[in-house]
Amino acid sequence: MSARLERVEGRAPEPGPARGVDYAIDVQGLSKSFGANRVVRDLSMRVKRGQIYGFLGPNGSGKTTTIRMLCGLLTPDQGQGTCLGMDILTQGRAIRRHVGYMTQKFSLYADLSVRENLEFIARIYGVPDAEAAAADAIVSLGLDGRELQLAGELSGGWKQRLALGACILPSPQLLLLDEPTAGVDPKARREFWTQIHDLAAGGVTVLVSTHYMDEAERCHEIAYIAYGELLAQGTVEEVVARSALHMWRVTGPDPAALARELMQQPGIELVAPFGTSVHVGGRDRAALELAIARFSTREELVWRPDSPSLEDVFIDLINRSRDGLR
Ligand SMILES: Nc1ncnc2c1ncn2[C@@H]1O[C@H](COP(=O)(O)OP(=O)(O)OP(=O)(O)O)[C@@H](O)[C@H]1O
């Protein structure tokens, strides 16, 4: 438990060229500090072309910094690699011509209409026939009926859809989406993700950072970063399977008090109340079952084996990573 997580729990990219696989992103050993603050540590990552790759991690873990290094907006202190086959250290400008980057901040003009914003972006990027391109984007993103509305008056979900429209106007090969659905309601998020899947089906690679577990599950592969270190990557199923977590669900009266009691037990590493039950887990199966056995005389409690969720796995990873840094 106290051992530092010293390796990525996933397929850490192997050095050297990968035969037969076309990677949109292929970087090795990226590190970045701001003053004394080491924000990204020895990060390696490969994203296949046409994939949707989820990038997860707590606030301040280095996701945005990594995204900015991938498109040459920030220079890493160490490491190298390619984005769309171009060198991230020397070809940032060329990379950005083929990348759509959606930042966390809405950066379109609030006092221009949907159509005006899209036509303006199309002209800036030299898209042939800007008016037609904007009209196409309006239809393909389902913005028709709203084209005359001011961008600043759109709801959060529609704003994000417009921002995505602006990103894809120049026909990028890679989309870097930094928490594109933060604060957006579930229906709008679902529609946004349908658009992302449509784009990927058309060959666009998407790297998307998110805090939402349901969105992680919609990605072809995910990576989890904490304290600047990549702790896990692979498909959701692979990441969960590698966690080696054993989980139980216990139902009974006063789950909050029960959760507090469970947290004190040796052998129990994860405790999370969910409605009327509590999710309980640990990596050492025997120690966990011994801890549970101590509750066997409590007839009001019903125990059932359970499977770890992606959230359980991430909480376990960050707990162990934090222990290692202490
Ligand atoms: N230009 C900068 N100068 C100094 N510190 C910075 C700069 N950019 C980021 N940081 C710091 O680097 C750390 C990582 O920030 P980053 O934005 O990469 O994290 P993040 O994982 O994207 O977080 P969030 O999920 O909150 O968006 C934070 O401590 C942040 O304050």
The ligand as an SDF file (V2000), in Angstrom:
LIG
                    3D

 31 33  0  0  0  0  0  0  0  0999 V2000
    1.7100   28.5980  -17.0230 N   0  0  0  0  0  0  0  0  0  0  0  0
    1.7960   28.0780  -15.8040 C   0  0  0  0  0  0  0  0  0  0  0  0
    2.6100   28.6170  -14.8790 N   0  0  0  0  0  0  0  0  0  0  0  0
    2.7130   28.0920  -13.6330 C   0  0  0  0  0  0  0  0  0  0  0  0
    2.0330   27.0060  -13.2090 N   0  0  0  0  0  0  0  0  0  0  0  0
    1.2020   26.4340  -14.0860 C   0  0  0  0  0  0  0  0  0  0  0  0
    1.0330   26.9230  -15.4270 C   0  0  0  0  0  0  0  0  0  0  0  0
    0.1450   26.1230  -16.0720 N   0  0  0  0  0  0  0  0  0  0  0  0
   -0.2250   25.1850  -15.1770 C   0  0  0  0  0  0  0  0  0  0  0  0
    0.4050   25.3580  -13.9970 N   0  0  0  0  0  0  0  0  0  0  0  0
    0.2680   24.4940  -12.8120 C   0  0  0  0  0  0  0  0  0  0  0  0
    0.5300   23.1650  -13.2300 O   0  0  0  0  0  0  0  0  0  0  0  0
   -0.3030   22.2450  -12.5140 C   0  0  0  0  0  0  0  0  0  0  0  0
   -1.0230   21.3830  -13.5060 C   0  0  0  0  0  0  0  0  0  0  0  0
   -1.9790   22.1830  -14.1930 O   0  0  0  0  0  0  0  0  0  0  0  0
   -2.8530   21.6270  -15.4080 P   0  0  0  0  0  0  0  0  0  0  0  0
   -3.7300   22.7690  -15.8410 O   0  0  0  0  0  0  0  0  0  0  0  0
   -1.9730   21.0080  -16.4090 O   0  0  0  0  0  0  0  0  0  0  0  0
   -3.7150   20.4970  -14.6980 O   0  0  0  0  0  0  0  0  0  0  0  0
   -5.0630   19.7840  -15.1720 P   0  0  0  0  0  0  0  0  0  0  0  0
   -4.8690   18.3320  -14.9070 O   0  0  0  0  0  0  0  0  0  0  0  0
   -5.4060   20.1950  -16.5500 O   0  0  0  0  0  0  0  0  0  0  0  0
   -6.1240   20.3680  -14.1320 O   0  0  0  0  0  0  0  0  0  0  0  0
   -7.7390   20.5950  -14.2840 P   0  0  0  0  0  0  0  0  0  0  0  0
   -8.3930   19.2310  -14.2820 O   0  0  0  0  0  0  0  0  0  0  0  0
   -8.0630   21.3750  -13.0480 O   0  0  0  0  0  0  0  0  0  0  0  0
   -7.9530   21.3720  -15.5450 O   0  0  0  0  0  0  0  0  0  0  0  0
   -1.1940   23.0870  -11.6070 C   0  0  0  0  0  0  0  0  0  0  0  0
   -0.6010   23.0980  -10.3270 O   0  0  0  0  0  0  0  0  0  0  0  0
   -1.1540   24.4520  -12.2450 C   0  0  0  0  0  0  0  0  0  0  0  0
   -1.3410   25.4530  -11.2890 O   0  0  0  0  0  0  0  0  0  0  0  0
  1  2  1  0
  2  3  1  0
  2  7  2  0
  3  4  2  0
  4  5  1  0
  5  6  2  0
  6  7  1  0
  6 10  1  0
  7  8  1  0
  8  9  2  0
  9 10  1  0
 10 11  1  0
 11 12  1  0
 11 30  1  0
 12 13  1  0
 13 14  1  0
 13 28  1  0
 14 15  1  0
 15 16  1  0
 16 17  2  0
 16 18  1  0
 16 19  1  0
 19 20  1  0
 20 21  2  0
 20 22  1  0
 20 23  1  0
 23 24  1  0
 24 25  2  0
 24 26  1  0
 24 27  1  0
 28 29  1  0
 28 30  1  0
 30 31  1  0
M  END
$$$$
